[in-house]
Amino acid sequence: MRKTIIVVALLALGAVAATGCMPAEDSCDVKTSGIKLELAATEEAGTAKGQAIFWTDEGRAMVLGDCGDKITVNGVEMEAEDGTVTPIVYSSAVDATGTYEFVFTRPDEDDYVSTVTGLRPAVTITAPESGTEAPRDVALAVTWEDNNAGAGDGQIAAVVTGECLSEIDYEATWTDDGEDEIPADGLSADDETASCQAELVLTREVDGTLDSDLNQTGSIKGWSVGRTSFTTIPTAP
């Protein structure tokens, strides 16, 4: 995934944005051609959420100004999650419909409509079960419901995070056939003796269609997400 998409993906999957050092650009000061828009619709456990991040085409984070700029998903206006961190994420909970229409509205311009549809089947992780103790020096078997039936690209993304691990300690792309593993010593901790709760997230992805009049360096994605937690421990007893 491209760097900017990774930012959106991590936010959508629950990671925390870093505090920004530079103030965000005001959208009112930027022509539409200079706005790069990252859009994501996420379905998880029967719920759905739309998210948007605005950038300048030079890579600076952007905030929607007070000139009438707004973004909606399936008719629901998206609000900034936290204006103190960058990039600034706009989001809204919506019904899980499988089709998500994002509309970027600017005064005196036609609406910009981007859509993602046909999200892949729900992700249900069957192992490791919540609460499992998993030694880092032993391969950890991961299984999930094999319900993809050839949809999409036949791949699933895996990410593991944990308080005693680095921010993203493990990430991989697996064949979406219901089973794989995190290899022995695939996870590491700053303190080799540390134990902590870790979270495993599996994600199926589809591409959407960005409005043709928007800057095409932006993107729109749809994610089907499943997650579980386990305890990562140093070595096997």
C-alpha positions as a LaTeX table, in Angstrom:
\begin{tabular}{lrrr}
\hline
Residue & $x$ (\AA) & $y$ (\AA) & $z$ (\AA) \\
\hline
Met1 & 0.00 & 0.00 & 0.00 \\
Arg2 & 1.18 & 3.52 & $-0.67$ \\
Lys3 & 2.34 & 5.58 & 2.31 \\
Thr4 & $-0.73$ & 7.81 & 2.45 \\
Ile5 & $-3.07$ & 4.84 & 2.21 \\
Ile6 & $-1.20$ & 3.22 & 5.10 \\
Val7 & $-1.99$ & 6.29 & 7.22 \\
Val8 & $-5.69$ & 5.93 & 6.48 \\
Ala9 & $-5.58$ & 2.18 & 7.00 \\
Leu10 & $-3.98$ & 2.47 & 10.42 \\
Leu11 & $-6.47$ & 5.08 & 11.52 \\
Ala12 & $-9.33$ & 2.99 & 10.26 \\
Leu13 & $-7.99$ & $-0.03$ & 12.10 \\
Gly14 & $-7.57$ & 1.80 & 15.39 \\
Ala15 & $-4.00$ & 3.09 & 15.40 \\
Val16 & $-3.32$ & 6.55 & 16.82 \\
Ala17 & $-2.18$ & 9.45 & 14.69 \\
Ala18 & 1.00 & 11.23 & 15.68 \\
Thr19 & 0.83 & 14.76 & 17.02 \\
Gly20 & 1.59 & 17.14 & 14.18 \\
Cys21 & 4.44 & 19.64 & 14.23 \\
Met22 & 3.10 & 21.87 & 11.46 \\
Pro23 & $-0.34$ & 23.53 & 11.42 \\
Ala24 & $-2.78$ & 22.05 & 8.94 \\
Glu25 & $-3.48$ & 23.93 & 5.72 \\
Asp26 & $-6.94$ & 25.57 & 5.45 \\
Ser27 & $-8.95$ & 24.04 & 2.60 \\
Cys28 & $-10.48$ & 27.43 & 1.81 \\
Asp29 & $-7.06$ & 28.59 & 0.61 \\
Val30 & $-6.54$ & 25.68 & $-1.80$ \\
Lys31 & $-8.06$ & 25.06 & $-5.23$ \\
Thr32 & $-9.73$ & 21.68 & $-5.70$ \\
Ser33 & $-7.02$ & 20.58 & $-8.12$ \\
Gly34 & $-4.49$ & 21.00 & $-5.30$ \\
Ile35 & $-6.40$ & 18.82 & $-2.80$ \\
Lys36 & $-5.50$ & 15.17 & $-2.40$ \\
Leu37 & $-8.33$ & 13.22 & $-0.77$ \\
Glu38 & $-7.95$ & 9.82 & 0.93 \\
Leu39 & $-11.27$ & 8.04 & 1.58 \\
Ala40 & $-12.01$ & 4.77 & 3.37 \\
Ala41 & $-15.12$ & 2.79 & 4.29 \\
Thr42 & $-14.65$ & 0.11 & 6.94 \\
Glu43 & $-17.03$ & $-2.70$ & 7.86 \\
Glu44 & $-16.40$ & $-4.56$ & 11.10 \\
Ala45 & $-18.66$ & $-6.77$ & 13.23 \\
Gly46 & $-21.79$ & $-5.57$ & 11.46 \\
Thr47 & $-20.97$ & $-1.85$ & 11.79 \\
Ala48 & $-19.53$ & 0.61 & 9.30 \\
Lys49 & $-17.54$ & 3.82 & 9.34 \\
Gly50 & $-16.46$ & 6.31 & 6.72 \\
Gln51 & $-13.21$ & 8.24 & 7.02 \\
Ala52 & $-11.53$ & 11.00 & 5.06 \\
Ile53 & $-8.16$ & 12.71 & 5.21 \\
Phe54 & $-7.37$ & 15.83 & 3.19 \\
Trp55 & $-3.86$ & 16.70 & 1.99 \\
Thr56 & $-2.35$ & 19.32 & $-0.23$ \\
Asp57 & $-0.79$ & 17.87 & $-3.36$ \\
Glu58 & 2.54 & 18.67 & $-1.70$ \\
Gly59 & 1.76 & 16.31 & 1.19 \\
Arg60 & 0.71 & 18.76 & 3.92 \\
Ala61 & $-2.25$ & 17.87 & 6.12 \\
Met62 & $-5.40$ & 19.91 & 5.59 \\
Val63 & $-8.39$ & 20.98 & 7.69 \\
Leu64 & $-11.78$ & 21.89 & 6.22 \\
Gly65 & $-12.17$ & 25.64 & 6.63 \\
Asp66 & $-15.25$ & 27.75 & 7.38 \\
Cys67 & $-16.01$ & 28.63 & 3.76 \\
Gly68 & $-18.62$ & 25.89 & 3.28 \\
Asp69 & $-16.37$ & 22.94 & 2.42 \\
Lys70 & $-17.76$ & 19.65 & 3.78 \\
Ile71 & $-17.60$ & 15.90 & 3.29 \\
Thr72 & $-20.42$ & 13.37 & 3.74 \\
Val73 & $-20.72$ & 9.60 & 3.54 \\
Asn74 & $-24.09$ & 8.13 & 2.60 \\
Gly75 & $-25.63$ & 11.50 & 3.38 \\
Val76 & $-24.11$ & 11.84 & 6.88 \\
Glu77 & $-21.75$ & 14.76 & 7.43 \\
Met78 & $-18.31$ & 13.69 & 8.62 \\
Glu79 & $-16.71$ & 15.52 & 11.55 \\
Ala80 & $-13.08$ & 15.85 & 12.67 \\
Glu81 & $-12.21$ & 13.12 & 15.17 \\
Asp82 & $-9.50$ & 15.19 & 16.88 \\
Gly83 & $-8.23$ & 18.54 & 15.69 \\
Thr84 & $-5.08$ & 18.32 & 17.82 \\
Val85 & $-3.39$ & 15.57 & 15.80 \\
Thr86 & $-2.36$ & 15.39 & 12.19 \\
Pro87 & $-3.37$ & 14.17 & 9.75 \\
Ile88 & $-6.87$ & 15.34 & 10.69 \\
Val89 & $-9.36$ & 12.51 & 10.23 \\
Tyr90 & $-13.00$ & 13.19 & 9.37 \\
Ser91 & $-15.36$ & 10.32 & 10.14 \\
Ser92 & $-18.93$ & 9.20 & 10.66 \\
Ala93 & $-20.64$ & 5.97 & 11.63 \\
Val94 & $-23.15$ & 4.75 & 9.03 \\
Asp95 & $-25.23$ & 1.65 & 8.37 \\
Ala96 & $-23.29$ & $-1.27$ & 6.90 \\
Thr97 & $-24.75$ & $-1.35$ & 3.40 \\
Gly98 & $-21.82$ & $-2.55$ & 1.30 \\
Thr99 & $-22.00$ & 0.65 & $-0.79$ \\
Tyr100 & $-20.55$ & 3.95 & 0.39 \\
Glu101 & $-20.90$ & 7.27 & $-1.40$ \\
Phe102 & $-18.59$ & 10.10 & $-0.34$ \\
Val103 & $-19.59$ & 13.60 & $-1.43$ \\
Phe104 & $-17.13$ & 16.49 & $-1.17$ \\
Thr105 & $-19.04$ & 19.77 & $-1.40$ \\
Arg106 & $-17.53$ & 23.21 & $-2.12$ \\
Pro107 & $-19.34$ & 26.52 & $-2.65$ \\
Asp108 & $-20.05$ & 27.39 & $-6.29$ \\
Glu109 & $-18.75$ & 24.03 & $-7.53$ \\
Asp110 & $-20.51$ & 20.83 & $-8.53$ \\
Asp111 & $-20.41$ & 18.07 & $-5.92$ \\
Tyr112 & $-17.52$ & 15.62 & $-6.13$ \\
Val113 & $-18.91$ & 12.10 & $-5.73$ \\
Ser114 & $-16.69$ & 9.08 & $-5.02$ \\
Thr115 & $-18.00$ & 5.56 & $-4.39$ \\
Val116 & $-16.77$ & 2.24 & $-3.07$ \\
Thr117 & $-18.95$ & $-0.82$ & $-3.31$ \\
Gly118 & $-18.78$ & $-4.62$ & $-3.22$ \\
Leu119 & $-16.80$ & $-4.87$ & 0.00 \\
Arg120 & $-15.45$ & $-8.36$ & 0.52 \\
Pro121 & $-17.01$ & $-10.77$ & 3.04 \\
Ala122 & $-16.80$ & $-10.13$ & 6.78 \\
Val123 & $-13.60$ & $-11.33$ & 8.44 \\
Thr124 & $-14.08$ & $-13.74$ & 11.36 \\
Ile125 & $-10.87$ & $-14.77$ & 13.14 \\
Thr126 & $-11.06$ & $-18.21$ & 14.79 \\
Ala127 & $-7.51$ & $-18.39$ & 16.20 \\
Pro128 & $-5.77$ & $-17.24$ & 18.25 \\
Glu129 & $-8.68$ & $-16.96$ & 20.65 \\
Ser130 & $-8.89$ & $-13.92$ & 22.89 \\
Gly131 & $-6.68$ & $-14.36$ & 25.92 \\
Thr132 & $-4.33$ & $-16.92$ & 24.35 \\
Glu133 & $-0.73$ & $-16.76$ & 25.64 \\
Ala134 & 1.59 & $-16.80$ & 22.63 \\
Pro135 & 5.38 & $-17.14$ & 23.10 \\
Arg136 & 7.30 & $-15.00$ & 20.65 \\
Asp137 & 9.85 & $-17.77$ & 20.02 \\
Val138 & 7.14 & $-20.10$ & 18.69 \\
Ala139 & 5.17 & $-19.70$ & 15.46 \\
Leu140 & 1.62 & $-18.51$ & 16.11 \\
Ala141 & $-1.09$ & $-20.18$ & 14.00 \\
Val142 & $-3.73$ & $-17.79$ & 12.70 \\
Thr143 & $-7.01$ & $-19.04$ & 11.26 \\
Trp144 & $-10.08$ & $-17.25$ & 9.98 \\
Glu145 & $-13.32$ & $-18.17$ & 8.25 \\
Asp146 & $-12.51$ & $-19.16$ & 4.67 \\
Asn147 & $-15.49$ & $-17.35$ & 3.15 \\
Asn148 & $-13.87$ & $-15.15$ & 0.52 \\
Ala149 & $-14.84$ & $-17.47$ & $-2.39$ \\
Gly150 & $-12.33$ & $-15.90$ & $-4.75$ \\
Ala151 & $-13.58$ & $-12.34$ & $-4.34$ \\
Gly152 & $-11.18$ & $-9.43$ & $-4.78$ \\
Asp153 & $-7.47$ & $-10.13$ & $-5.13$ \\
Gly154 & $-7.47$ & $-13.27$ & $-2.98$ \\
Gln155 & $-5.25$ & $-11.67$ & $-0.34$ \\
Ile156 & $-5.70$ & $-10.56$ & 3.25 \\
Ala157 & $-3.50$ & $-8.13$ & 5.22 \\
Ala158 & $-2.32$ & $-8.89$ & 8.76 \\
Val159 & $-1.12$ & $-6.32$ & 11.30 \\
Val160 & $-0.07$ & $-6.92$ & 14.93 \\
Thr161 & 0.39 & $-4.15$ & 17.51 \\
Gly162 & 0.97 & $-4.22$ & 21.26 \\
Glu163 & 1.98 & $-1.97$ & 24.13 \\
Cys164 & 5.30 & $-3.73$ & 24.63 \\
Leu165 & 5.89 & $-4.01$ & 20.88 \\
Ser166 & 6.83 & $-1.30$ & 18.40 \\
Glu167 & 3.98 & 0.77 & 16.93 \\
Ile168 & 3.54 & $-1.70$ & 14.08 \\
Asp169 & 5.56 & $-4.74$ & 15.00 \\
Tyr170 & 4.32 & $-7.14$ & 12.34 \\
Glu171 & 2.60 & $-6.72$ & 9.01 \\
Ala172 & 2.19 & $-9.16$ & 6.15 \\
Thr173 & $-0.02$ & $-9.98$ & 3.19 \\
Trp174 & $-1.31$ & $-13.54$ & 3.19 \\
Thr175 & $-3.23$ & $-15.71$ & 0.75 \\
Asp176 & $-6.88$ & $-15.47$ & 1.81 \\
Asp177 & $-7.41$ & $-19.21$ & 2.31 \\
Gly178 & $-8.26$ & $-19.25$ & 6.03 \\
Glu179 & $-4.90$ & $-20.05$ & 7.60 \\
Asp180 & $-1.36$ & $-18.75$ & 7.96 \\
Glu181 & 1.07 & $-18.05$ & 10.78 \\
Ile182 & 3.20 & $-15.41$ & 12.43 \\
Pro183 & 6.65 & $-17.02$ & 12.36 \\
Ala184 & 8.76 & $-17.71$ & 15.42 \\
Asp185 & 10.52 & $-14.49$ & 16.43 \\
Gly186 & 8.23 & $-12.60$ & 14.05 \\
Leu187 & 7.30 & $-10.34$ & 16.96 \\
Ser188 & 9.82 & $-8.47$ & 19.08 \\
Ala189 & 9.71 & $-6.29$ & 22.17 \\
Asp190 & 12.00 & $-3.51$ & 23.33 \\
Asp191 & 12.32 & $-5.46$ & 26.58 \\
Glu192 & 12.83 & $-9.10$ & 25.64 \\
Thr193 & 11.33 & $-10.21$ & 28.95 \\
Ala194 & 8.13 & $-8.17$ & 28.55 \\
Ser195 & 4.62 & $-9.57$ & 28.20 \\
Cys196 & 1.59 & $-7.57$ & 27.07 \\
Gln197 & $-1.70$ & $-7.75$ & 25.26 \\
Ala198 & $-1.34$ & $-7.65$ & 21.50 \\
Glu199 & $-3.98$ & $-7.09$ & 18.84 \\
Leu200 & $-4.15$ & $-8.92$ & 15.52 \\
Val201 & $-6.14$ & $-7.27$ & 12.73 \\
Leu202 & $-6.97$ & $-8.95$ & 9.41 \\
Thr203 & $-8.22$ & $-6.83$ & 6.53 \\
Arg204 & $-9.71$ & $-7.52$ & 3.11 \\
Glu205 & $-9.50$ & $-4.57$ & 0.69 \\
Val206 & $-11.28$ & $-3.33$ & $-2.43$ \\
Asp207 & $-10.70$ & $-0.22$ & $-4.53$ \\
Gly208 & $-13.40$ & 2.35 & $-5.10$ \\
Thr209 & $-13.87$ & 5.01 & $-7.77$ \\
Leu210 & $-12.64$ & 8.52 & $-7.07$ \\
Asp211 & $-14.54$ & 11.37 & $-8.74$ \\
Ser212 & $-12.81$ & 12.03 & $-12.05$ \\
Asp213 & $-12.60$ & 15.77 & $-11.30$ \\
Leu214 & $-10.65$ & 15.22 & $-8.08$ \\
Asn215 & $-6.86$ & 15.03 & $-7.90$ \\
Gln216 & $-6.21$ & 11.43 & $-8.98$ \\
Thr217 & $-3.25$ & 11.02 & $-6.63$ \\
Gly218 & $-5.93$ & 10.52 & $-3.95$ \\
Ser219 & $-7.74$ & 7.23 & $-3.40$ \\
Ile220 & $-10.81$ & 5.46 & $-2.05$ \\
Lys221 & $-10.75$ & 2.05 & $-0.37$ \\
Gly222 & $-13.18$ & $-0.34$ & 1.26 \\
Trp223 & $-12.03$ & $-2.58$ & 4.12 \\
Ser224 & $-13.63$ & $-5.62$ & 5.73 \\
Val225 & $-11.98$ & $-6.04$ & 9.13 \\
Gly226 & $-11.69$ & $-8.67$ & 11.85 \\
Arg227 & $-9.62$ & $-8.53$ & 15.02 \\
Thr228 & $-8.65$ & $-10.51$ & 18.08 \\
Ser229 & $-6.33$ & $-10.05$ & 21.04 \\
Phe230 & $-3.79$ & $-12.34$ & 22.66 \\
Thr231 & $-1.00$ & $-12.10$ & 25.22 \\
Thr232 & 2.48 & $-12.02$ & 23.74 \\
Ile233 & 5.03 & $-13.56$ & 26.13 \\
Pro234 & 8.83 & $-13.92$ & 25.83 \\
Thr235 & 9.37 & $-17.69$ & 25.53 \\
Ala236 & 7.48 & $-20.94$ & 25.72 \\
Pro237 & 7.09 & $-22.22$ & 29.33 \\
\hline
\end{tabular}
